[in-house]
Amino acid sequence: MSSVTKDPKPRSPLSFPAYRRVFIARAVSSAGSYMQVVAASWLVYHLTNSATAVGVLTSLALGPALVGGPLGGILADRHDPRRLAVLLSLLQAAACTALVVLELSGRLTVDLLYLCVFAGAIPFSLNQPIISLIIPYTVPEEYRHTAVARASMIFNLTRLAGAVVGGVLVTAIGVAAAFGLNAASYALVALVLWRTKLLVGSEDSLHRSHPAGVSGGLRDGLGHQLMRLVALSTALFFTLVAPIEQLMPTIAREHGLTATSVGVLVGFIGVGALAANPFMNSRHRSTRDRQRLMATGLAVSACGLVVLAVTPSQGLVIDLVAVMAVGFGWEFVFVNGQGTVALDLPVELRGRMMGVFFMLVTATTAVGALLIGYLFDQFGLAVSLLANAAVVAAGAVVIALRSRRQPPVVP
């Protein structure tokens, strides 16, 4: 790894070739991932006609994060994160390639789809915190906050493109095309990371000397009120709101929409997140601001659930507004939760807590997909969404009240 040199200040993180390459590769990979989300969830629902079955798919895709998130953080502490990310990206590509081969040979069943998705989810869960640690080190220290924000923005933009293209591919060609493009995107990430040098200065430390145990990290991190608030808002949102992304085929079918509409609806979650980004950046200044924005995100997403619950048949425009509200709330909860971990917690806890944060984001989505899929099947779409909205709104009130007691510390 090379040392940081004193270059004239560029206009943005994209002025650095290392960041630009990783930025583009991650954008392509994010689009590929959403193509596969749309294709796999639509295929499972088409074959089973069961929202619970789609929930099982989501749980298999995200469940490994329960262990993989913290473990990925530990591995990054002990080994070269860049090399780890290359290996894990190649393993993800291999799992997607297996889906392509099985589909083209006519042997892809629901059980085999579950198996391949789970196999790819293991390296994915390990890689999430590792990639998050790599991205800031493609630019000098003074540009790292902006680099992370730009990465979040492009993720939401490619969510739209990938989901829409995925829906079109499923309708026009079939699911194999979406699986194949996702495999190619992971291979691209591996190639780019292999050829990229990180910028590491004398005060940086990608390898920590402490053991960074999972149980110790949980005990120390959750002892802080800030981490408890992050955990509460993250668990509420990603258990009761985020799984509608994976369960969108059920919502579309109930509202009389097509597979292409599924891609558009998933993509418009990203549109809502993009709309939130400029406002959030203008207020992203203090610890108290971040807590208030998490509460705001929960409240706005609860409104989106209510609108989805009462949308009439063929109400695509109303559905688009509702999922944009969900995306708006998603950006507030995710980015401000991540910002609290990265900027407000003690330095010695940030690495371990980043792993725990991604564990919460992914694992609670897996649990929520099972729960919401079951609720949809047992109680219907409208009742389930309204109940979820009530719980999420109550959580928003709790976090807003607690944020008033937090000193407005500016890091």
C-alpha positions in Angstrom: 0.0 0.0 0.0 1.3 3.4 -0.9 1.7 6.4 1.2 -0.4 9.5 0.9 1.3 12.3 -1.0 0.5 16.0 -0.8 -1.3 16.7 -4.1 -3.1 19.9 -5.0 -6.7 19.7 -3.8 -9.0 18.1 -6.5 -12.6 19.1 -6.8 -14.1 15.8 -5.6 -13.2 12.3 -4.6 -13.8 11.2 -8.2 -10.6 13.1 -9.1 -8.6 10.2 -7.5 -8.2 7.3 -10.0 -8.4 4.7 -7.3 -11.7 5.9 -5.9 -13.1 6.5 -9.4 -12.4 2.9 -10.4 -13.9 1.4 -7.3 -16.8 3.8 -7.5 -17.7 2.6 -11.0 -17.2 -1.1 -10.3 -19.4 -0.9 -7.2 -22.0 1.0 -9.2 -22.1 -1.8 -11.8 -22.2 -4.5 -9.0 -25.0 -2.7 -7.2 -27.1 -2.7 -10.4 -26.3 -6.3 -11.0 -27.4 -7.2 -7.5 -30.8 -5.6 -7.9 -31.3 -7.3 -11.3 -30.9 -10.6 -9.4 -33.1 -9.5 -6.5 -36.0 -8.8 -8.9 -35.4 -11.9 -11.0 -35.0 -14.3 -8.1 -38.0 -13.0 -6.1 -40.2 -12.9 -9.2 -39.2 -16.5 -10.1 -39.9 -17.8 -6.6 -43.3 -16.1 -6.4 -44.2 -17.3 -10.0 -43.3 -20.9 -9.1 -44.9 -21.1 -5.6 -47.5 -18.3 -5.5 -46.5 -17.8 -1.9 -45.2 -14.6 -0.2 -43.8 -16.9 2.5 -41.6 -18.6 -0.1 -40.3 -15.2 -1.1 -39.6 -14.4 2.5 -37.6 -17.7 2.8 -35.5 -16.6 -0.2 -34.8 -13.2 1.4 -33.9 -14.9 4.7 -31.4 -17.2 2.9 -29.9 -14.2 1.1 -29.5 -12.0 4.1 -29.4 -14.4 7.1 -25.7 -15.2 6.9 -25.1 -11.6 7.9 -26.0 -12.5 11.5 -22.5 -14.0 11.7 -20.9 -12.7 8.5 -21.1 -9.0 9.3 -19.1 -9.1 12.6 -16.8 -11.8 11.2 -16.0 -9.8 8.1 -15.0 -6.9 10.3 -12.7 -9.1 12.4 -11.1 -10.6 9.2 -10.5 -7.1 7.9 -8.7 -6.2 11.2 -6.4 -9.2 10.8 -5.8 -9.5 7.1 -5.4 -7.3 4.0 -9.0 -6.1 3.3 -8.3 -5.6 -0.4 -7.2 -9.1 -1.0 -10.1 -10.4 1.1 -12.6 -8.4 -0.9 -11.1 -9.8 -4.2 -11.5 -13.4 -3.0 -15.0 -12.9 -1.7 -16.2 -11.1 -4.8 -15.0 -14.0 -6.9 -16.9 -16.4 -4.7 -20.1 -14.3 -5.2 -19.6 -14.5 -9.0 -19.3 -18.3 -8.8 -22.6 -18.6 -7.0 -24.4 -16.4 -9.6 -22.7 -18.4 -12.4 -24.2 -21.6 -11.0 -27.7 -20.1 -11.2 -27.1 -19.3 -14.9 -26.0 -22.8 -15.7 -28.9 -24.4 -13.8 -31.5 -22.1 -15.5 -30.1 -22.5 -19.0 -30.0 -26.3 -18.6 -33.6 -26.3 -17.3 -32.7 -27.8 -13.9 -33.3 -24.7 -11.7 -35.8 -25.6 -9.0 -36.9 -23.5 -6.1 -34.7 -25.6 -3.8 -31.6 -25.2 -6.0 -32.3 -21.5 -6.2 -32.4 -21.3 -2.4 -29.1 -23.2 -2.2 -27.3 -21.0 -4.7 -28.6 -17.8 -3.2 -27.5 -19.0 0.3 -24.0 -20.0 -1.1 -23.6 -16.5 -2.5 -24.9 -14.8 0.6 -22.1 -16.1 2.7 -19.2 -14.2 0.9 -21.6 -11.2 0.4 -22.2 -10.9 4.2 -18.5 -11.1 4.9 -17.7 -8.6 2.2 -20.1 -5.8 3.3 -18.0 -4.3 6.2 -14.8 -5.0 4.3 -15.8 -3.0 1.3 -17.1 -0.2 3.6 -13.6 0.0 5.2 -11.8 0.0 1.8 -13.7 2.8 0.1 -12.5 5.6 2.4 -8.9 4.5 1.8 -9.0 5.2 -1.9 -8.8 9.0 -1.1 -6.8 11.1 1.3 -8.2 11.6 4.8 -9.8 15.0 4.2 -12.0 13.5 1.4 -13.2 10.4 3.1 -16.5 11.6 4.5 -17.5 12.9 1.0 -16.3 9.6 -0.6 -18.6 7.6 1.6 -21.6 9.9 0.9 -20.9 9.7 -2.8 -20.8 5.9 -2.6 -24.2 5.9 -0.9 -25.7 8.1 -3.6 -24.5 6.0 -6.5 -25.8 2.9 -4.7 -29.3 4.4 -4.8 -29.0 5.5 -8.4 -27.9 2.1 -9.5 -30.7 0.5 -7.4 -33.1 2.3 -9.8 -31.3 1.2 -12.9 -30.6 -2.3 -11.8 -34.2 -3.0 -10.6 -35.8 -1.5 -13.7 -33.5 -3.4 -16.1 -33.9 -6.6 -14.1 -37.7 -6.3 -14.4 -37.4 -5.8 -18.2 -35.0 -8.7 -18.6 -37.2 -11.1 -16.7 -40.2 -10.1 -18.9 -38.3 -10.0 -22.2 -35.5 -12.7 -21.9 -35.8 -14.6 -18.7 -34.1 -14.7 -15.3 -30.8 -16.2 -16.6 -29.8 -12.9 -18.2 -30.1 -11.1 -14.8 -28.2 -13.8 -13.0 -25.4 -13.7 -15.7 -25.0 -9.9 -15.5 -24.8 -10.0 -11.7 -22.0 -12.7 -12.0 -20.1 -10.5 -14.4 -20.5 -7.4 -12.1 -18.9 -9.3 -9.1 -16.0 -10.4 -11.4 -15.5 -6.7 -12.4 -15.3 -5.7 -8.7 -12.6 -8.4 -8.0 -10.6 -7.2 -11.0 -10.7 -3.6 -10.1 -9.8 -4.1 -6.4 -6.9 -6.4 -7.4 -5.4 -3.6 -9.5 -6.1 -0.8 -7.0 -3.6 0.6 -4.6 -5.0 2.1 -1.4 -3.9 5.4 0.0 -2.7 4.9 3.6 -1.0 7.6 5.6 1.2 7.3 8.7 -1.7 7.7 11.1 -4.0 5.3 9.3 -4.6 1.8 10.5 -6.4 -0.9 8.5 -5.0 -3.6 10.8 -5.7 -3.2 14.5 -3.7 -5.0 17.1 -6.6 -5.7 19.5 -8.5 -9.0 19.2 -11.8 -7.3 18.3 -13.9 -10.2 19.6 -17.6 -10.3 18.6 -19.0 -10.7 22.1 -16.7 -8.0 23.5 -17.6 -5.7 20.8 -21.3 -6.2 21.4 -20.9 -5.7 25.1 -18.8 -2.5 24.8 -20.7 -1.0 21.9 -24.2 -1.6 23.1 -23.2 -0.1 26.4 -23.3 3.3 24.6 -26.6 5.1 24.3 -25.9 6.2 20.8 -25.3 2.6 19.6 -28.5 1.5 21.3 -30.4 4.2 19.4 -28.8 3.1 16.2 -29.6 -0.5 16.9 -33.3 0.4 17.7 -33.9 2.5 14.6 -32.0 0.0 12.3 -33.9 -3.0 13.7 -37.3 -1.3 13.3 -36.7 -0.2 9.8 -35.0 -3.3 8.4 -37.4 -5.7 10.1 -40.7 -4.0 9.3 -40.0 -1.7 6.3 -37.0 -2.8 4.2 -38.4 -6.4 3.4 -41.1 -5.0 1.2 -38.3 -4.6 -1.4 -37.9 -8.4 -1.6 -41.7 -8.9 -1.2 -42.5 -6.4 -4.0 -43.8 -9.2 -6.3 -46.6 -9.9 -3.7 -47.5 -6.2 -3.6 -47.5 -5.9 -7.4 -49.7 -9.0 -7.8 -52.1 -7.8 -5.2 -52.3 -4.4 -7.0 -52.7 -6.0 -10.4 -49.2 -5.1 -11.7 -46.6 -7.0 -13.8 -43.0 -8.1 -13.4 -41.8 -5.0 -15.2 -43.7 -3.0 -12.6 -41.8 -4.8 -9.8 -38.5 -3.5 -11.2 -39.9 0.0 -11.4 -41.3 -0.1 -7.9 -38.0 -1.4 -6.5 -36.1 1.2 -8.5 -38.2 4.0 -7.2 -37.1 3.2 -3.6 -33.7 4.4 -4.9 -35.3 7.5 -6.3 -36.7 8.3 -2.9 -33.3 7.8 -1.4 -31.7 10.1 -3.9 -34.3 12.8 -3.1 -33.3 12.5 0.5 -29.6 12.8 0.0 -29.3 16.6 -0.7 -31.5 17.5 2.3 -29.7 15.1 4.6 -26.3 16.5 3.6 -27.4 20.0 4.6 -28.3 18.8 8.1 -25.6 16.1 8.6 -23.6 18.1 11.2 -24.0 16.8 14.8 -24.8 13.8 16.8 -28.2 15.2 17.6 -28.9 15.9 13.9 -28.2 12.3 13.0 -30.6 11.0 15.7 -33.3 13.3 14.6 -32.9 12.3 11.0 -33.1 8.6 11.9 -36.4 9.4 13.7 -37.6 11.4 10.6 -36.7 8.5 8.4 -38.8 6.0 10.4 -41.8 8.4 10.4 -41.7 9.0 6.6 -41.3 5.3 5.8 -44.3 4.6 8.1 -46.3 7.0 5.9 -45.2 5.1 2.8 -46.4 1.8 4.3 -49.8 3.3 5.0 -50.2 4.5 1.4 -49.2 1.1 0.1 -51.8 -0.5 2.3 -54.7 1.6 0.9 -53.6 1.8 -2.7 -56.4 0.6 -5.1 -55.9 -1.9 -7.8 -53.8 -0.7 -10.8 -52.7 2.3 -8.7 -49.1 2.3 -10.0 -48.6 6.1 -9.6 -49.7 6.0 -6.0 -47.5 3.0 -5.4 -44.5 4.9 -6.8 -45.1 7.7 -4.4 -45.3 5.3 -1.5 -42.1 3.4 -2.3 -40.3 6.8 -2.8 -41.3 7.6 0.8 -39.9 4.3 1.9 -36.6 5.1 0.0 -36.5 8.6 1.6 -36.7 7.0 5.0 -34.3 4.3 4.1 -31.6 6.8 3.3 -32.1 8.7 6.5 -32.0 5.6 8.7 -29.1 3.9 6.9 -26.7 6.8 6.3 -27.2 8.5 9.7 -26.9 5.1 11.5 -23.7 4.4 9.7 -22.5 8.0 10.3 -23.2 7.7 14.0 -21.1 4.5 14.2 -18.3 6.0 12.1 -18.1 9.5 13.6 -19.7 9.5 17.1 -18.6 6.3 18.8 -15.2 5.9 20.5 -12.5 5.2 17.9 -11.6 1.8 19.4 -15.2 0.6 18.9 -15.9 1.8 15.4 -14.5 -1.1 13.4 -16.4 -3.8 15.5 -19.6 -1.7 15.6 -19.5 -1.3 11.8 -19.6 -5.0 11.5 -22.5 -5.2 14.0 -24.3 -2.4 12.1 -24.2 -4.3 8.9 -25.2 -7.5 10.8 -28.3 -5.6 12.0 -29.1 -4.2 8.6 -29.0 -7.5 6.8 -30.0 -10.0 9.4 -33.1 -8.1 10.5 -34.2 -7.8 6.9 -34.0 -11.6 6.6 -36.1 -12.1 9.8 -38.5 -9.4 8.6 -39.0 -10.9 5.2 -40.1 -14.2 6.8 -42.3 -12.3 9.3 -43.9 -10.0 6.7 -44.3 -12.8 4.2 -46.2 -14.8 6.8 -48.3 -11.9 7.8 -49.2 -11.2 4.1 -50.4 -14.8 3.7 -52.3 -15.0 7.0 -53.8 -11.5 7.4 -53.6 -9.9 4.0 -51.5 -7.0 2.6 -53.4 -4.0 4.0 -53.7 -5.2 7.6 -50.1 -6.3 7.7 -48.7 -3.0 6.3 -50.9 -0.9 8.6 -49.7 -2.8 11.7 -46.1 -2.4 10.6 -46.6 1.3 10.1 -48.0 1.7 13.6 -45.0 0.0 15.2 -42.4 2.0 13.1 -44.2 5.3 13.9 -44.0 4.5 17.6 -40.3 3.9 17.3 -39.8 7.2 15.5 -41.4 9.0 18.5 -39.2 7.1 21.0 -36.0 8.0 19.1 -37.1 11.7 18.6 -37.7 12.0 22.4 -34.4 10.5 23.3 -32.5 12.7 20.9 -33.7 15.7 22.8 -31.6 14.6 25.8 -28.4 14.1 23.6 -25.9 17.0 23.7 -25.5 18.6 20.3 -21.9 17.4 19.9 -20.2 18.3 16.6 -17.4 15.8 15.9 
